[in-house]
């Protein structure tokens, strides 16, 4: 019985992994995961990458559940999700960096960052929420370095 449960669990995890976006063409996912993790890694971090003009996610850092959270948009009284930010950025290629208090609990913050990835036809959107969430501008700066290290960005 225990072997059956292990086989079923392993098969389920493999199926979930197969559904997750891999990485932009020509980019090693493990290198990109490691670079993002070093830059802004946190259990509440989400980073998405898509092509300009596309809502198709080519890369996701963290789980679908972590990336589907609705949080204060820091630009008004509303809330949003990182996927909505990615869609807007894919349409207009405009960088966005926002930060504010989280509605989840006192002492927690939300940081949003998005924009084009230098030297490519790719855009990203990122979100952090928690007691140690970076401000949006810091996230954007750290991710620019991560994208260079992982060879997503061809710009020095």
C-alpha positions as CSV (number, residue, x, y, z in Angstrom):
1,X,0.0,0.0,0.0
2,X,2.8,2.4,0.9
3,X,4.5,1.8,-2.4
4,X,1.3,2.6,-4.3
5,X,0.9,5.9,-2.4
6,X,4.5,6.8,-3.2
7,X,4.0,6.0,-6.9
8,X,0.8,8.0,-7.0
9,X,2.4,11.0,-5.2
10,X,5.4,10.9,-7.5
11,X,3.2,10.7,-10.6
12,X,1.1,13.6,-9.4
13,X,4.1,15.8,-8.7
14,X,5.5,15.0,-12.2
15,X,2.2,15.9,-13.8
16,X,2.1,19.2,-11.9
17,X,5.7,20.0,-13.0
18,X,4.8,19.2,-16.6
19,X,2.1,21.9,-16.5
20,X,4.4,24.6,-15.1
21,X,6.0,26.9,-17.7
22,X,9.6,26.0,-18.3
23,X,11.8,29.0,-19.4
24,X,12.2,31.3,-22.3
25,X,13.8,29.7,-25.3
26,X,17.5,29.2,-24.9
27,X,17.5,29.8,-21.2
28,X,18.4,27.2,-18.6
29,X,15.5,27.0,-16.1
30,X,17.8,25.9,-13.2
31,X,20.1,28.9,-13.8
32,X,17.1,31.3,-13.9
33,X,15.5,29.8,-10.8
34,X,18.8,30.1,-8.9
35,X,19.4,33.7,-10.1
36,X,15.8,34.8,-9.1
37,X,16.1,33.0,-5.8
38,X,19.3,34.8,-4.9
39,X,17.8,38.2,-6.1
40,X,14.4,38.2,-4.5
41,X,13.6,34.6,-3.5
42,X,11.1,34.2,-0.7
43,X,8.1,31.8,-0.2
44,X,5.7,34.7,-1.2
45,X,7.7,35.8,-4.3
46,X,6.3,35.3,-7.8
47,X,8.0,36.1,-11.0
48,X,6.4,35.6,-14.4
49,X,8.0,36.1,-17.9
50,X,6.1,36.3,-21.2
51,X,6.8,37.6,-24.7
52,X,5.9,41.1,-25.7
53,X,2.3,41.3,-26.8
54,X,1.5,37.8,-25.4
55,X,-0.2,36.6,-22.2
56,X,1.4,33.2,-22.6
57,X,3.6,32.7,-19.5
58,X,7.0,31.3,-20.5
59,X,8.4,31.1,-17.0
60,X,7.1,31.1,-13.5
61,X,9.1,31.3,-10.3
62,X,7.1,29.7,-7.5
63,X,3.8,27.8,-7.5
64,X,0.6,28.7,-9.3
65,X,-1.0,29.1,-5.9
66,X,1.6,31.7,-4.8
67,X,1.3,33.5,-8.1
68,X,-2.5,33.7,-8.0
69,X,-2.8,35.8,-4.9
70,X,-4.8,39.0,-5.1
71,X,-3.1,41.8,-3.2
72,X,-3.3,45.6,-2.9
73,X,-2.2,47.1,-6.2
74,X,-0.5,50.0,-4.4
75,X,-1.9,52.4,-7.0
76,X,-5.3,53.0,-5.6
77,X,-7.9,51.3,-3.5
78,X,-8.1,48.1,-5.6
79,X,-6.3,44.8,-5.7
80,X,-4.6,42.8,-8.5
81,X,-2.7,39.7,-9.3
82,X,0.8,39.4,-10.8
83,X,-0.7,37.8,-13.9
84,X,-2.8,41.0,-14.6
85,X,0.4,43.1,-14.2
86,X,2.2,40.8,-16.7
87,X,-0.6,41.2,-19.2
88,X,-0.5,45.0,-18.9
89,X,3.3,45.1,-19.3
90,X,3.2,42.7,-22.2
91,X,0.8,45.2,-24.0
92,X,2.6,48.4,-23.3
93,X,6.2,47.5,-22.3
94,X,6.1,50.1,-19.5
95,X,8.1,49.5,-16.4
96,X,6.1,49.6,-13.1
97,X,7.5,49.7,-9.6
98,X,5.1,50.0,-6.7
99,X,5.1,49.3,-2.9
100,X,2.6,49.7,-0.1
101,X,1.3,48.1,3.1
102,X,-0.3,44.7,2.7
103,X,-3.9,44.2,3.7
104,X,-3.0,40.7,5.0
105,X,-1.6,41.8,8.4
106,X,0.0,44.8,10.1
107,X,3.8,45.1,9.5
108,X,3.6,43.3,6.1
109,X,4.3,45.0,2.7
110,X,3.7,44.4,-0.9
111,X,6.2,45.1,-3.7
112,X,5.4,45.0,-7.4
113,X,7.8,45.3,-10.3
114,X,7.4,44.8,-14.0
115,X,8.9,45.9,-17.3
116,X,10.8,44.8,-20.4
117,X,13.8,42.5,-20.1
118,X,16.8,44.4,-21.6
119,X,17.9,43.3,-25.1
120,X,14.9,40.9,-25.6
121,X,11.3,40.7,-26.7
122,X,10.4,39.5,-23.2
123,X,8.7,41.2,-20.3
124,X,8.4,40.2,-16.6
125,X,6.1,40.9,-13.7
126,X,7.0,40.2,-10.1
127,X,5.4,40.4,-6.7
128,X,6.5,40.0,-3.1
129,X,4.3,40.1,0.0
130,X,5.4,39.8,3.6
131,X,7.4,41.2,6.5
132,X,10.5,41.3,4.3
133,X,9.0,42.3,1.0
134,X,11.3,44.5,-1.1
135,X,10.1,47.7,-2.5
136,X,9.2,47.6,-6.2
137,X,12.3,49.6,-7.3
138,X,14.6,47.3,-5.4
139,X,12.9,44.3,-6.9
140,X,13.3,45.7,-10.5
141,X,17.0,46.4,-9.9
142,X,17.7,43.0,-8.4
143,X,15.8,41.2,-11.1
144,X,17.7,43.0,-13.9
145,X,20.9,41.6,-12.4
146,X,19.3,38.1,-12.1
147,X,18.2,38.1,-15.7
148,X,21.8,39.0,-16.8
149,X,23.3,36.3,-14.6
150,X,20.9,33.7,-16.0
151,X,21.6,34.9,-19.6
152,X,18.0,35.9,-20.2
153,X,19.1,39.5,-20.9
154,X,21.8,40.1,-23.4
155,X,22.6,43.5,-22.1
156,X,25.6,44.0,-19.8
